[in-house]
Amino acid sequence: MYYFFIYWIGSVVASFICLAVERLPHQLKWREAPTPYLYIWYPPSFCDFCKVRLKWYTLIPFFGYFLSKGKCNSCHTAISIKYPLIEFAVGLLSVVLFIFYGNSHKFITLLCILYVLIFLTLIDIKEMWLPSVVTYPLFWGGLLCPDFCSDPLFRIYGAFFCFVVTYCSMQLVGFLKNEDVFAGGDIALATAAGAWLGLEQSLVFVIYFSLIFIVYALPFRFFKVIYVPMGPAISLGFFLCLL
């Protein structure tokens, strides 16, 4: 029963994350032509094509996709399979964390960080953007939370180290390639990770996310894709260091 409850919480949060990824760029006017009056909390969920409000049972995480047969009930346009897959995966990850850490304070902290990093990963993939309204609070949370590094001074040093490494790396790559590769959101996220991990883990974190980024960015080079989001690599490297 506990496992189902944890899974359900994870899938519901994942459903909200997908909604936030779609709507936050419009709400914060990040896009050049944002949809007016579109907020995370309003209006109720609707079909992206016909704009008809979705029926309540289609919004049930994971199962709603199959209840609606993967289509809008109004215009019959296919709904992307990514939504139920994300909801299922996040629910499953939540259960896995509960199995390993039990009903502990660390489990709650890891779960919250997981949800934040999944949101940042998805929005960076979709928009090439890491919103400061999320990365800045994540940074301050790391400075204040002693769960993963008990020494507050080491948390400050960790944040500073990650900031300097990512900032200088981007400046060096930009100079060598004569391109603007500066990404403030990536620097902010890496700095936040350093604040949570502390100085001792920060070097491992930098190695992790650098290798992860190289692994998935290199194939894009063959297709002449220049800009690849780094947020997923930073998020994965960060979370691996927390475990």
N, C-alpha and C positions, 0 to 999 in steps of 0.2 A: 504493500500500500504506500509506503514511504517512497519507493522507487517511482511509482506512477505519479505521485504528487510532485516529486522533483522534476520528472520528465515533463509534466504538464506545465509547471512554472516556466521551464526552459523554452518550451514550444510557444507559449503565450508571449514571453519576452521576445523571442525570435520574430514572431508575427509583428510585434510593435516595431522592432528594429527595421524590418523590411519597409514598413510604413514610413518611418523616420528618414530612411535613406532616400525614399522617393520625394518626400515633402519638404525636408529641411532646406535644401538648396533654394526652393521657391520662397519659403517663409523668411529666410535670411537675405533674400534678394541677391543670392550669389550668382544666379544665372542672368544672362543678358536680357532675356524676356521672361521673367518669372510669372507663373500663373497667379493672378490676384486672388486674395482672400483664401489662399490654400495654406492651412496650418497643420501641425501634427495632430491637434485635437479637433479640428473642424475643416471641412464638412465630414460627415460619416463616409466610410469607404465606398467608392464607386468604381465602375468599370472605366478603364483608361480610354476606351474607344467610344462607347455610346453614352458615357457619363451617367448611366442609370445606377442608382444606389443598389449595392449588393445585398442579397438576402442574408439574414442573420446566420443561417446554418452554413453558408459558404465561407463564413469568417472563422469557423472553428479551426484552430491550428491543425495542420496536416490533414485531418479527416475531411475538412470542408472542401478541399480540392477534389476528392473522390465523390463526395455527395453532389457536387455540381458537375461531375463528369469532365472536369478540366476545362469547362467553357463558361462564358458569361450566360446567365439565364435569359438575358434580354436580346443581345445581338449575336450570341453563340460564337463569339471570338474566343480562340484558345487562350487559356491562362498559362503563363510560363510555369514549367515544372520546377523551376528553381525555388519557388516559395515553399511548397511542402517539403522539398529536400532540405532547405535551410532550417525550417522548423523542426524537422525530425532530427537533423544532425545536432542542433543546439540542445534539444531536449536530451538526446543520448549523451552528449558531452557532460551535461549537468549531472546525469545519473552516475557517470563514470567518476566524476569528481567526488560525489557523495560516497561512492563505494570506497574510495581511497582515503578520504579525510573525515568521513562521518559527519555528525551534527556538531561541528566545531566552528569556532570563530574564523579560523583560517579557511575553512570551506566556504563560508559566506563571503569572505574577502575575495577569494579566488573566483568565485562565481560572478561577483559584480565586475571584477576586472575582465573576465572572459566575455561578458556581455558587451562591455564597452569596446573591447578590442575587435569583436566581431562586427560591431557597428562601424568602427573606423575602417576596418578592412573592406567591408562592402561598399561604403561610400567612397573610399579612395579608388576602388576598382571602377565604380560607375562614373564618378565625377572628377577623379584626379584631384581630390580635395580632402584635407583633414581639418575639420572645423575647430577653431580655437575655443569655442564654447564647450568643447569636450576635452581637448588636450590640456588646456590650462587647469581646469579642476582636477584632472588626472595627475598633473604635476604636483599640485598642492597636496593632494591626497597622499602621494608618495612621500613628500617631505614630513607629513604629520603622522603617518602610519608606521609603527615600529615592527610590524608582523614579519617582515622579510630582512630587515636590517635594523638592529636595535640601537646602533649608534647614530644619533641625529647628524653629527658632523660628517660621518661617512656617507650619509644619504645626500647631503649637500655636495660633497666631493664627487659622488657618483653622477649626480645631475650635471655638474660642471664638466666632468670628463666626457660624458656622452655628447654634451652640447659642443664642446671644442672639437671632438673627433668628427662628428657629422658635419659641422659647419666648415671646418678646414678641408675635409674630403670633397665636399661639393665645390668649394672655391678652387681647389686644385684641379678637379676634373673639368670644371668650367674653363679654367685657364688653358689646360692642355688641349681641349677640344674646341676652344673658342666658341662656346655655346653657353647660354644661360640655363644652368641645371639647378639653380638654387631653389629649394623647396622648404619654406618656413614651417609648413605643417609637419614634414618628416623630422625636422630638427626638434620641434616642440615635442613630438611623440617620443623620440629617442631620449630627450632630456627628462621627460616624465618617467620613462623606464629606468633611467639611471637613479632617479630620486627614490623609486621603490626598491631597487636592487642594492643600492649602496656601491661603494667604490670597488669592493672585492669582486662582485659579480659583474660589474659593468664591462670589464674587458672581455669576459666570456660572452656577454650579450652582444657586443659589437662584432665579435667573430661569428657568432651564430647568424645574426641578421645579414651580415655581409655575404656569407656563404649561401644562405637561402636566396638572397636577392640575385646573386650571380647565377644560381642554378635555374631559376625560372625566367630571368631576364634575357639570358643568352639566346634561347630559341627565337625570341622576338626579333633579334638582330637579323636573322636570316630572312625575315619578312619586312626588313627595313623599318621596323617600328622603333622610333627613337626614344620616346618617353614611355616608361613603364612605371606604374605606381610602386613605390617602395614601402608604403604603409603595411601591406600584408606581410612582408618579410620582417619588418620591425615588430609588428604585433606578435608573430609566431615566435621570433627569437626571444622577445620579452616574456611571453607566457611560458616557454620552455624553461627559462631561468627561474621562474617562480615556483616551478613544481619540485 
